[in-house]
């Protein structure tokens, strides 16, 4: 997994702004499957913010009369994304980031314990017979999204 992320990072470091979307969107999806310390979480949030700016600039450049100006802004935002990617590449290199495999039961229990769902909902969901078969791509994406939301909830509560 980290080999694929490393390849996407290298391609983003070498590409021009117009081609960045092709590598950036898959990279952001792959990064959702990783977990690390507080520094990694802050780096990931910063990278998402810069990536959002870049993608918006590219979208505006497609339909605006100010195309060249939007592309210049995209080039600037790509430099900022690259700076974050260099930090991320270093974290991957030293092994401070690991892959997280979502476990449906554990994740739901944590959401319940954090007050994210009622006891009735928790009992209904955890006793559902298909919970152990949550391995499809869509279920995996949903579980990863829930896991990210749980981390955000914890960050918000802890200040």
Phi, psi and omega in degrees: 000312182292337175295319178294320178295317179299321178296317179296321178297314181299319179293322177293325179293335184256349188271167175269166184303324182295330182267355187298323183301323182300328181258331186289314182298314177296326179297315180298322177295318179294324181292336177295340182270005181250156173221153180199194182285185182300320180299317178298317180298318178294320178297318179296317178297317179295318179297318179298319180296312180294321179295320178299316178299315180298313182295324177294318178299318180294321179296317179294327182292339182284333187232012185252152174288342179264038185310312183295323178294318178295323178292325175295318176297321178297320178297319178296314180294326177296322176298320179292321176297317180298322178299317178293322180295326177297319176295317180296318179300321179294318177298320178294320182296319182274357175079027179273003181234138179227161180282142176244127178260116184293131175251111187305313182296314180296316181297315180295322178298318179295319178298317178297315181294331178278358179086019182276351176206157181284164180296322180297316179295316181299315179296319181296314183289315183290336179268002180289133184295337183273001181299322182286348181256021182282068183238359180291164180301316181293318178296321179297315179298319180295317179296320178295322178295317177299318179298318178296319178295323177296318177297320179295320177300315179296318179298319180294317180292325183276352177081000000 
